[in-house]
Amino acid sequence: MLDLDHTLLNSTREAEVPAGAAPALARLLEREVALEKKEGEEAAARERGAATAADAEPAEPPARSSRGRPGTPYRAAPPLDAADPPPPPPPLPSRTLFHLPHLGLWTKLRPGCRPFLARAATEFELAVYTHGDRAYAAAMAGLLDPDGSLFGGRVISQGDSTAAHHKSLDVTLGDDAGTLILDDTAAVWPTHGANLILVDRYIFFPACAGRFARGRSLLEAGLDEDGARGMLSVARAVLGRVHTASFEAAAAGRDPDVRTHLAAERARVLAGCRVVLSGLAPLGTDVRTCAAARVATSLG
């Protein structure tokens, strides 16, 4: 289950882009559109080259027997179940910035988003859950999954939730014991914290940085995350380990519940460490009851 804004991408209203940031945004869009055009031309050239090579390939001569006449070939034929390896998938689009005038939005995909989704889809059934409205959810899903091969229509928006300002797996058909959640906000999952992988917020646009008191946005700083080593890469590794542990447990007749294996992943983060929490709880109270202590305990 995948959150959208600040997890896989970041969106902002056109009116929220400050005048000082608008030129940088326009230059970035121009570069990405030009790169997208170049990638399209290169893909078309590869397809033309493949078609030309196939047309020019000479017909195979008749197989000859050991006596030099057409018949059984010298080399044994491949087994009937042999198959050529599948062709490599086409390269993923590199464009990450989109202007959506019909929604009055700018949207920036988190670096590494497309490879993350492509890899995760080989191990999980993916679904999107956003507190945005249905039109926003559909537009973002269209950017991330234009051919519908990743989400297959599994897109949940605000109107589908059963409780205001909260998300819950009760609106899905999946089993809680087999569902992992990727989101930047723990508070919206009050009953499914055990399923949650909490990610650092992706804040590309200035208005979002102000909303979360995060100083300068990535756009203002002229920076971006490292797609190969950023937050989604870290999350992908955790998802993979939990997936493997769950299936290995099932094969061995043990508990395959992903919540159990995610908890084990968390417990390794601070295993063997001692953490001092001075000043985080009022005097006279048990420091182990404060939020930071509960988090530290869950991390080992």
SEGUDO-669183 format. One record per residue: x, y, z of N, C-alpha, C, O in turn. Coordinates in steps of 0.001 Angstrom, whole numbers, plus 500000, padded with zeros to 6 digits. Layout:
BEGIN
     nu     nv     nw    cau    cav    caw     cu     cv     cw     ou     ov     ow
      X      Y      Z      X      Y      Z      X      Y      Z      X      Y      Z
...
This chain:
BEGIN
     nu     nv     nw    cau    cav    caw     cu     cv     cw     ou     ov     ow
 500848 498824 500000 500000 500000 500000 500888 501232 500000 501706 501404 500903
 500739 502090 499000 501666 503194 498784 500964 504540 498894 499970 504793 498214
 501486 505388 499748 501036 506764 499807 501627 507518 498611 502625 507092 498030
 501000 508642 498252 501493 509428 497127 502337 510615 497577 503565 510576 497513
 501659 511678 498037 502368 512927 498284 503349 512810 499449 503004 512352 500538
 504575 513239 499184 505716 513216 500109 506302 511821 500290 507295 511657 500999
 505701 510812 499658 506254 509457 499702 506810 509072 498337 508006 508813 498202
 505946 509034 497325 506389 508722 495968 506629 509975 495133 507340 509935 494130
 506028 511092 495557 506099 512310 494759 505794 513506 495640 505537 513362 496836
 505825 514689 495041 505441 515911 495741 504688 516796 494764 505161 517049 493656
 503532 517261 495169 502724 518148 494331 502500 519470 495044 502470 519535 496273
 502345 520520 494255 502040 521838 494811 501134 522577 493841 501166 522317 492638
 500333 523489 494351 499474 524302 493493 500318 525319 492731 501346 525791 493218
 499858 525644 491524 500575 526642 490722 500740 527948 491488 501798 528576 491442
 499682 528354 492195 499710 529628 492909 500681 529630 494073 501037 530694 494581
 501121 528435 494511 502027 528348 495650 503499 528406 495254 504373 528417 496120
 503778 528443 493961 505168 528532 493513 505602 529994 493601 505062 530828 492875
 506549 530326 494457 506973 531717 494583 507657 532209 493318 508255 531434 492572
 507558 533514 493093 508128 534097 491878 509617 533798 491760 510125 533575 490661
 510303 533792 492873 511736 533544 492825 512102 532140 492400 513195 531923 491876
 511204 531165 492615 511482 529773 492261 510963 529407 490878 511346 528377 490324
 510091 530248 490314 509461 529917 489036 510470 529748 487898 510322 528804 487121
 511494 530609 487750 512451 530412 486643 513200 529081 486730 513398 528411 485716
 513615 528700 487937 514317 527424 488092 513415 526262 487725 513860 525283 487125
 512148 526372 488088 511191 525313 487770 510982 525216 486261 510913 524120 485705
 510882 526372 485604 510697 526379 484153 511909 525790 483440 511760 525042 482474
 513110 526126 483915 514321 525571 483286 514394 524062 483467 514767 523341 482541
 514043 523590 484640 514066 522147 484895 513067 521425 484007 513376 520367 483458
 511868 521987 483861 510860 521374 483000 511341 521336 481555 511157 520333 480864
 511952 522419 481096 512451 522475 479721 513492 521389 479484 513464 520715 478454
 514413 521216 480433 515443 520178 480280 514821 518789 480242 515210 517950 479430
 513853 518548 481125 513267 517208 481197 512422 516893 479958 512419 515759 479480
 511713 517889 479444 510930 517671 478217 511854 517372 477049 511564 516499 476231
 512979 518103 476969 513942 517853 475896 514537 516448 476014 514707 515757 475010
 514854 516030 477240 515403 514696 477448 514366 513631 477097 514707 512602 476515
 513115 513872 477444 512046 512931 477112 511910 512782 475603 511719 511675 475098
 512008 513903 474879 511929 513852 473417 513084 513044 472844 512896 512230 471940
 514295 513280 473382 515468 512546 472917 515320 511046 473174 515644 510230 472312
 514833 510690 474354 514634 509271 474671 513622 508641 473719 513791 507496 473299
 512573 509386 473380 511584 508864 472444 512176 508626 471066 511882 507621 470419
 513016 509559 470619 513653 509405 469314 514603 508215 469308 514667 507472 468328
 515345 508033 470407 516270 506907 470494 515519 505579 470512 515957 504606 469898
 514397 505539 471209 513594 504311 471246 513046 503980 469860 513039 502820 469448
 512586 505007 469144 512069 504780 467793 513176 504287 466871 512943 503429 466019
 514391 504834 467041 515519 504398 466215 515873 502939 466500 516188 502178 465585
 515819 502558 467771 516111 501154 468108 515081 500224 467472 515429 499160 466961
 513817 500631 467506 512772 499790 466916 512967 499663 465404 512791 498584 464839
 513334 500783 464748 513571 500720 463304 514768 499830 462998 514748 499059 462039
 515828 499940 463831 517004 499104 463618 516696 497632 463785 517186 496800 463022
 515879 497303 464789 515514 495900 465007 514697 495369 463850 514884 494228 463428
 513784 496190 463327 512957 495753 462207 513798 495550 460951 513585 494597 460202
 514758 496453 460724 515629 496332 459555 516492 495078 459643 516681 494371 458653
 517016 494810 460843 517854 493622 461022 517056 492352 460782 517559 491393 460196
 515800 492348 461240 514962 491164 461041 514658 490951 459564 514634 489817 459087
 514424 492057 458833 514122 491935 457400 515341 491471 456610 515214 490767 455608
 516542 491878 457080 517757 491547 456341 518314 490174 456687 519237 489703 456024
 517780 489532 457698 518318 488239 458116 518077 487203 457030 516932 487007 456624
 519128 486526 456540 518947 485549 455448 518177 484326 455926 518221 483947 457097
 517483 483735 454990 516740 482525 455319 517719 481408 455646 518784 481313 455036
 517364 480566 456604 518237 479471 456994 518293 478442 455882 517257 478065 455333
 519507 477976 455539 519598 476926 454509 519022 475630 455044 518944 475436 456257
 518619 474742 454148 518089 473461 454630 519141 472707 455426 520320 472683 455074
 518690 472103 456492 519618 471320 457318 520160 470151 456523 519448 469538 455727
 521451 469843 456750 522073 468760 455992 522435 467624 456939 522850 467828 458080
 522259 466421 456412 522623 465252 457198 524124 465029 457089 524826 465769 456400
 524609 463993 457782 526040 463684 457731 526458 463226 456342 527654 463163 456061
 525502 462902 455457 525833 462484 454092 525816 463669 453133 526014 463497 451930
 525578 464875 453662 525618 466046 452796 524317 466330 452106 524281 467223 451259
 523212 465613 452416 521924 465869 451786 520987 466495 452809 521185 466327 454013
 519952 467228 452338 518986 467783 453296 518432 466673 454165 518120 465581 453689
 518317 466969 455432 517813 465957 456349 518105 466344 457775 517964 467511 458139
 518504 465405 458579 518795 465658 459983 520015 466548 460119 521042 466251 459508
 519953 467629 460895 521110 468519 461027 522243 467832 461781 522030 466847 462487
 523456 468372 461619 524599 467825 462327 524424 467954 463830 524686 467018 464585
 523963 469162 464265 523844 469396 465699 522460 469021 466183 521464 469177 465477
 522426 468529 467392 521127 468143 467953 520233 469374 468084 520705 470457 468432
 518966 469205 467808 518015 470301 467951 517845 470629 469428 517988 469743 470271
 517545 471868 469756 517329 472217 471162 516100 471508 471694 515196 471187 470922
 516044 471258 472978 514864 470605 473541 513616 471447 473293 513678 472665 473123
 512476 470746 473279 511225 471428 472950 510878 472532 473930 510231 473514 473566
 511315 472369 475197 510936 473372 476191 511948 474512 476281 511808 475401 477121
 512969 474490 475421 513948 475568 475468 513343 476827 474874 512564 476764 473923
 513700 477952 475430 513173 479218 474932 514257 480275 475015 515097 480266 475915
 514217 481179 474061 515159 482289 474115 514844 483153 475326 513679 483302 475698
 515882 483728 475949 515607 484616 477085 514774 485801 476620 514930 486262 475490
 513897 486294 477472 513066 487425 477062 513929 488651 476796 514977 488826 477417
 513488 489495 475875 514277 490703 475605 514297 491599 476837 513363 491578 477638
 515347 492377 476986 515389 493269 478152 514266 494284 478075 513887 494702 476981
 513721 494694 479227 512640 495674 479201 513153 497010 478690 514338 497314 478835
 512278 497812 478092 512725 499126 477631 513154 499973 478818 512657 499778 479927
 514068 500909 478602 514498 501760 479721 513335 502552 480276 512452 502979 479532
 513335 502749 481588 512261 503498 482218 512388 504981 481874 513505 505488 481770
 511279 505680 481697 511358 507119 481411 512080 507844 482538 511913 507513 483712
 512879 508830 482171 513642 509559 483181 512948 510845 483619 513399 511490 484565
 511876 511225 482960 511221 512485 483312 510568 512377 484687 509913 511382 485001
 510756 513418 485502 510205 513414 486857 509352 514639 487168 508653 514649 488182
 509389 515677 486322 508657 516917 486606 507515 517087 485618 507693 516915 484412
 506334 517427 486140 505146 517560 485305 504348 518794 485708 504160 519076 486891
 503883 519520 484696 502970 520633 484915 501587 520182 484466 501408 519766 483321
 500607 520261 485365 499250 519775 485093 498274 520945 485184 497619 521123 486211
 498170 521754 484111 497310 522942 484162 495849 522626 484443 495162 523423 485082
 495356 521475 483979 493947 521141 484200 493630 520926 485677 492474 521019 486091
 494662 520637 486467 494474 520508 487912 495081 521683 488670 494944 521780 489889
 495753 522576 487944 496415 523694 488595 497566 523252 489480 497789 523824 490547
 498307 522224 489037 499349 521626 489874 500678 521493 489147 500736 521383 487922
 501738 521507 489938 503042 520999 489542 503282 519724 490349 502964 519665 491536
 503841 518712 489701 504154 517454 490399 505567 517018 490068 505984 517028 488910
 506293 516637 491102 507675 516141 490963 507740 514733 491530 507456 514519 492709
 508113 513773 490692 508286 512402 491164 509572 512302 491970 510570 512943 491642
 509545 511509 493008 510744 511307 493820 511786 510560 492992 511440 509581 492330
 513036 510983 493007 514071 510255 492255 514101 508773 492637 514034 508413 493812
 514202 507932 491614 514203 506491 491850 512816 505894 491942 512670 504696 492181
 511787 506720 491754 510411 506240 491929 510055 505138 490932 509509 504102 491310
 510366 505367 489667 509981 504371 488650 510720 503037 488833 510074 501989 488794
 512040 503032 489029 512701 501749 489302 512173 501079 490565 512043 499856 490613
 511871 501871 491583 511321 501312 492815 510015 500577 492539 509829 499445 492984
 509115 501217 491807 507818 500600 491522 507976 499364 490638 507330 498342 490869
 508835 499463 489629 509032 498327 488725 509546 497107 489480 509094 495988 489237
 510489 497319 490392 511041 496201 491157 510035 495679 492180 509867 494468 492328
 509364 496597 492887 508409 496167 493903 507265 495369 493293 506732 494459 493928
 506886 495706 492059 505779 495014 491406 506095 493561 491093 505182 492773 490847
 507382 493189 491098 507736 491793 490854 507516 490931 492097 507476 489705 491999
 507374 491559 493261 507216 490805 494504 505890 491071 495212 505430 490250 496005
 505277 492223 494923 504063 492611 495627 502972 493019 494644 503251 493389 493503
 501732 492946 495104 500617 493564 494396 500523 494999 494915 500278 495214 496102
 500713 495973 494039 500801 497362 494454 499436 498048 494431 498603 497779 493565
 499227 498930 495390 498019 499753 495440 498397 501130 495959 499363 501275 496709
 497638 502136 495562 497850 503516 495988 496736 503918 496941 495569 503589 496726
 497116 504646 498014 496129 505145 498975 496522 506584 499303 497559 506824 499921
 495692 507534 498887 495990 508935 499106 494816 509636 499771 493664 509238 499595
 495114 510682 500535 494062 511526 501084 493655 512623 500119 492852 513490 500466
 494201 512596 498909 493744 513491 497865 492408 513023 497308 491972 511905 497585
 491754 513882 496520 490457 513496 495967 490646 512542 494783 491768 512232 494383
 489515 512089 494240 489575 511055 493201 490298 511539 491945 491048 510783 491327
 490071 512807 491567 490722 513327 490361 492236 513377 490536 492987 513029 489624
 492674 513811 491708 494111 513870 491989 494710 512462 491983 495768 512228 491400
 494018 511533 492640 494523 510156 492709 494673 509561 491314 495668 508902 491014
 493667 509800 490459 493716 509251 489105 494843 509882 488295 495519 509194 487530
 495047 511188 488459 496096 511874 487704 497481 511381 488120 498336 511140 487268
 497702 511229 489421 499007 510775 489893 499263 509317 489486 500373 508959 489094
 498230 508494 489583 498385 507100 489155 498707 507038 487668 499462 506172 487226
 498127 507969 486891 498418 508009 485469 499861 508365 485166 500440 507854 484208
 500451 509246 485984 501865 509585 485799 502767 508413 486160 503746 508135 485467
 502432 507730 487244 503270 506640 487735 503072 505344 486963 503993 504537 486836
 501867 505155 486451 501509 503860 485853 500635 504099 484625 499453 503754 484635
 501201 504687 483564 500379 505068 482412 499658 503920 481730 498583 504125 481166
 500215 502722 481765 499551 501606 481083 498761 500707 482042 498202 499696 481619
 498712 501066 483319 497910 500299 484273 498504 498973 484682 497820 498153 485294
 499768 498743 484354 500364 497434 484652 500827 497300 486100 501033 496184 486575
 500996 498417 486811 501496 498366 488183 500372 498276 489205 500388 497408 490077
 499402 499169 489096 498351 499245 490108 497082 498510 489705 496297 498114 490567
 496873 498326 488418 495696 497583 487969 494388 498149 488493 493458 497397 488788
 494309 499466 488612 493081 500083 489100 492954 500137 490610 491948 500621 491129
 493961 499646 491324 493898 499646 492795 494350 501008 493316 495473 501159 493799
 493473 501984 493215 493754 503360 493612 492659 503820 494564 491491 503901 494184
 493039 504118 495796 492091 504513 496843 492299 505995 497137 493427 506439 497352
 491211 506754 497145 491288 508189 497408 490541 508529 498690 489998 507653 499363
 490525 509816 499013 489945 510277 500273 488495 509831 500448 488085 509442 501541
 487740 509890 499384 486326 509531 499482 486070 508077 499795 484956 507711 500170
 487093 507232 499644 486921 505806 499928 487185 505464 501389 486840 504371 501840
 487797 506390 502138 488139 506111 503531 486883 506018 504390 485873 506662 504106
 486960 505224 505423 485818 505035 506319 485856 505973 507514 484886 506055 508268
 486983 506693 507699 487108 507641 508806 487857 508862 508317 488870 508734 507629
 487373 510046 508661 488006 511280 508216 489429 511381 508750 489690 511110 509922
 490351 511779 507862 491754 512038 508209 492528 510783 508616 493664 510881 509079
 491932 509626 508448 492619 508379 508773 492583 507446 507569 491678 507506 506737
 493582 506593 507503 493617 505544 506499 493498 504206 507206 493930 504048 508348
 492906 503246 506512 492735 501926 507123 492722 500864 506040 492275 501105 504919
 493214 499699 506386 493207 498589 505440 491842 497948 505312 491668 497009 504535
 490866 498443 506068 489538 497853 505957 488853 498206 504641 487799 497650 504332
 489429 499119 503858 488849 499446 502554 489509 498639 501435 489207 498843 500260
 490398 497734 501795 491077 496909 500797 490616 495463 500912 490000 495068 501902
 490919 494695 499898 490559 493272 499902 491697 492401 500421 491529 491193 500585
 492850 493008 500680 493999 492226 501112 493929 491841 502574 493171 492416 503354
 494736 490855 502928 494855 490393 504304 495863 491283 505031 496953 491539 504518
 495495 491756 506231 496411 492603 507000 497756 491921 507229 498796 492580 507241
 497735 490612 507409 498977 489874 507691 499897 489798 506487 501055 489402 506616
 499395 490172 505317 500218 490122 504114 500401 491477 503461 500817 491556 502305
 500095 492550 504186 500135 493902 503609 501181 494766 504297 501227 494848 505525
 502013 495406 503496 502970 496386 503985 502566 497765 503469 502051 497896 502359
 502802 498781 504278 502403 500154 503961 503649 501025 503884 504537 500929 504731
 503708 501874 502863 504771 502867 502748 504128 504244 502805 503342 504602 501928
 504461 505025 503845 503830 506336 504036 504796 507224 504807 505660 506737 505536
 504637 508545 504634 505485 509489 505367 504839 509958 506660 505465 510697 507420
 503597 509547 506932 502874 510020 508117 502307 508837 508887 501430 508129 508393
 502809 508625 510096 502336 507501 510905 500949 507763 511484 500165 506831 511662
 500641 509037 511782 499391 509355 512480 498142 508987 511686 497080 508789 512275
 498249 508892 510357 497056 508572 509567 496753 507075 509569 495735 506652 509021
 497617 506274 510176 497416 504824 510259 497308 504416 511739 498161 503667 512215
 496304 504874 512469 496257 504618 513916 496110 503150 514285 496495 502752 515384
 495563 502339 513391 495338 500926 513726 496229 499976 512935 496080 498759 513038
 497153 500522 512147 497989 499647 511322 499465 500032 511386 500191 499888 510403
 499904 500519 512538 501308 500876 512691 502243 499702 512502 503387 499885 512085
 501779 498501 512800 502641 497320 512665 502921 496978 511212 503866 496246 510916
 502108 497503 510306 502308 497247 508874 503116 498341 508192 503482 498216 507023
 503395 499418 508931 503905 500647 508319 505430 500718 508255 506117 500479 509248
 505941 501047 507080 507328 501456 506901 507292 502966 506722 506827 503464 505696
 507778 503686 507709 507712 505148 507694 508905 505706 506921 510054 505365 507202
 508619 506564 505947 509687 507133 505127 509826 508627 505407 508877 509285 505833
 511011 509140 505165 511247 510569 505306 510484 511301 504204 510411 510826 503071
 509922 512450 504539 509121 513204 503576 509985 513723 502421 511101 514206 502613
 509424 513603 501223 510057 514197 500046 509449 515579 499853 508264 515701 499542
 510254 516617 500034 509770 517999 499973 510567 518734 498916 511666 519228 499171
 509996 518796 497729 510667 519448 496609 510244 520909 496464 511062 521754 496100
 508986 521213 496744 508462 522553 496480 508493 523430 497735 508328 522928 498846
 508704 524740 497559 508828 525646 498704 507619 525665 499637 507788 525691 500856
 506403 525653 499089 505223 525722 499950 505159 524540 500903 504712 524679 502042
 505601 523388 500446 505576 522196 501295 506630 522291 502396 506411 521830 503516
 507769 522889 502071 508800 523078 503093 508287 523990 504193 508546 523754 505374
 507554 525040 503805 506989 525933 504804 505939 525253 505652 505841 525506 506853
 505154 524392 505034 504074 523703 505749 504618 522784 506830 504003 522620 507883
 505762 522193 506569 506346 521244 507520 507558 521819 508252 508296 521084 508909
 507760 523124 508140 508867 523790 508841 510189 523088 508570 510922 522735 509494
 510481 522891 507292 511684 522163 506916 512765 523050 506303 513672 522537 505647
 512694 524358 506497 513707 525218 505909 513533 525301 504404 512406 525348 503914
 514632 525319 503667 514542 525433 502214 514129 524112 501583 514518 523034 502033
 513334 524227 500533 512948 523043 499776 514106 522604 498888 515091 523328 498736
 513982 521423 498306 515013 520942 497390 515112 521830 496156 516207 522065 495645
 513967 522326 495671 513987 523219 494518 514765 524486 494831 515590 524922 494028
 514514 525076 495982 515209 526302 496364 516703 526064 496564 517521 526937 496274
 517051 524889 497055 518461 524572 497290 519180 524120 496022 520403 523978 496017
 518426 523895 494952 519032 523398 493720 519538 521984 493844 520513 521610 493191
 518882 521186 494680 519307 519812 494958 518174 518843 494698 517040 519246 494440
 518487 517577 494766 517466 516539 494730 518034 515286 495390 519242 515178 495598
 517164 514350 495715 517621 513100 496306 518425 512291 495294 518309 512489 494084
 519227 511394 495803 519955 510434 494981 519027 509249 494741 518701 508502 495664
 518609 509090 493495 517662 508026 493201 518191 506641 493487 517420 505744 493825
 519501 506447 493357 520090 505117 493560 520320 504797 495021 520371 503625 495395
 520460 505828 495865 520769 505583 497278 519837 506335 498224 520097 506400 499425
 518769 506895 497701 517856 507694 498502 516853 506866 499279 517013 505660 499462
 515794 507564 499740 514818 506958 500634 514128 505749 500010 513933 504736 500682
 513763 505840 498750 513051 504720 498134 513957 503510 497961 513490 502371 498010
 515240 503747 497759 516185 502629 497675 516272 501910 499016 516306 500680 499069
 516306 502683 500100 516339 502091 501444 515047 501313 501711 515079 500189 502213
 513916 501927 501367 512630 501261 501585 512534 499978 500765 511997 498973 501231
 513057 500022 499542 513020 498833 498681 513783 497667 499322 513345 496518 499257
 514919 497974 499935 515703 496925 500580 514938 496311 501745 514958 495094 501931
 514264 497147 502528 513478 496644 503654 512325 495782 503154 512084 494697 503683
 511619 496257 502144 510518 495472 501571 511015 494108 501105 510374 493086 501349
 512158 494103 500436 512698 492843 499927 513039 491865 501031 512769 490670 500913
 513637 492370 502117 514007 491474 503213 512769 490918 503914 512735 489741 504271
 511765 491750 504109 510542 491269 504746 509833 490260 503852 509320 489248 504331
 509806 490536 502560 509189 489607 501600 509882 488245 501659 509222 487209 501732
 511196 488255 501627 511958 486998 501661 511722 486251 502971 511484 485043 502969
 511789 486979 504095 511603 486333 505400 510211 485731 505524 510052 484643 506077
 509212 486425 505017 507834 485927 505110 507646 484640 504308 507025 483690 504785
 508184 484614 503094 508013 483420 502262 508859 482262 502775 508439 481108 502694
 510040 482556 503298 510849 481483 503875 510169 480900 505110 510208 479689 505332
 509545 481765 505917 508830 481277 507096 507649 480400 506687 507402 479359 507295
 506927 480821 505662 505783 480027 505191 506246 478659 504690 505606 477643 504961
 507360 478640 503961 507873 477373 503439 508330 476438 504549 508298 475217 504396
 508758 477023 505679 509242 476222 506805 508143 475919 507821 508404 475326 508868
 506918 476329 507508 505808 476070 508419 505754 477017 509606 505096 476721 510604
 506442 478162 509513 506417 479154 510590 505472 480291 510230 504830 480277 509180
 505399 481267 511114 504484 482393 510941 504945 483277 509781 506042 483832 509847
 504138 483429 508714 504548 484269 507587 504074 485717 507702 504299 486509 506787
 503433 486071 508795 502853 487409 508964 503926 488481 508734 504943 488508 509428
 503690 489364 507755 504695 490386 507441 504922 491334 508618 505997 491924 508732
 503940 491487 509485 504103 492380 510642 505157 491840 511593 505914 492609 512185
 505210 490527 511742 506227 489904 512586 507621 490160 512034 508544 490490 512778
 507765 490004 510723 509085 490132 510104 509497 491595 509961 510688 491906 509978
 508527 492492 509820 508854 493919 509810 509319 494364 511195 510251 495158 511316
 508671 493852 512233 509099 494171 513599 510527 493696 513846 511303 494375 514518
 510872 492530 513302 512232 492016 513450 513235 492909 512724 514350 493116 513205
 512838 493438 511567 513696 494377 510841 513934 495633 511670 515063 496113 511773
 512867 496163 512258 513001 497370 513077 513936 497128 514267 514780 497963 514594
 513767 495983 514895 514522 495701 516122 516017 495611 515892 516785 495660 516853
 516454 495480 514651 517882 495403 514361 518535 496782 514236 519761 496892 514265
 517717 497835 514096 518274 499166 513819 519149 499654 514964 520267 500112 514730
 518659 499564 516202 519414 500042 517367 519829 498905 518296 520122 499127 519470
 519850 497701 517765 520213 496555 518606 521587 496767 519217 522538 497107 518514
 521694 496562 520546 522963 496710 521241 523291 498127 521673 524307 498357 522330
 522432 499090 521309 522698 500488 521680 521995 500844 522991 520976 500253 523349
 522561 501817 523690 521912 502411 524855 521624 503871 524510 522512 504596 524062
 520394 504292 524719 519964 505622 524316 519575 506429 525550 518786 505968 526375
 520129 507635 525675 519792 508530 526775 518711 509490 526304 518870 510147 525275
 517607 509576 527052 516451 510373 526638 516194 511539 527586 515046 511926 527804
 517247 512091 528141 517098 513198 529088 516359 514368 528436 516624 514735 527291
 515430 514938 529195 514716 516110 528733 513530 515835 527836 512868 516776 527400
 513240 514587 527546 512136 514261 526642 510857 513879 527375 509825 513677 526736
 510900 513775 528695 509707 513459 529480 509690 514374 530701 510751 514714 531225
 508510 514777 531161 508436 515649 532346 509068 514978 533560 509055 513755 533695
 509620 515808 534435 510215 515277 535661 509175 514503 536463 508011 514895 536541
 509614 513408 537052 508706 512610 537861 507938 511565 537096 507217 510771 537700
 508070 511537 535762 507377 510514 534973 508394 509503 534459 509592 509779 534393
 507899 508348 534102 508756 507287 533585 509148 507638 532152 508294 507676 531266
 510429 507893 531922 510878 508305 530598 510576 507244 529549 510494 507547 528359
 510409 506003 529990 510139 504924 529032 508756 505016 528414 508448 504294 527466
 507913 505906 528947 506557 506036 528403 506450 507114 527328 505412 507218 526674
 507502 507925 527124 507394 509003 526138 507514 508424 524729 507981 507301 524537
 507079 509224 523747 507030 508733 522369 508400 508318 521869 508537 507284 521216
 509430 509128 522174 510777 508789 521703 511256 507461 522272 511940 506696 521593
 510892 507195 523521 511296 505930 524135 510607 504748 523478 511211 503694 523276
 509338 504934 523147 508608 503842 522491 509209 503551 521125 509328 502392 520728
 509588 504604 520405 510216 504405 519090 511559 503706 519249 511861 502756 518526
 512374 504184 520210 513692 503583 520420 513566 502104 520796 514349 501271 520340
 512580 501792 521625 512364 500397 522022 511992 499534 520817 512486 498416 520671
 511115 500061 519954 510715 499298 518769 511871 499077 517810 511857 498137 517016
 512889 499958 517886 514053 499838 517020 515165 499010 517662 516271 498931 517127
 514880 498408 518785 515834 497485 519398 516584 498034 520594 517410 497334 521180
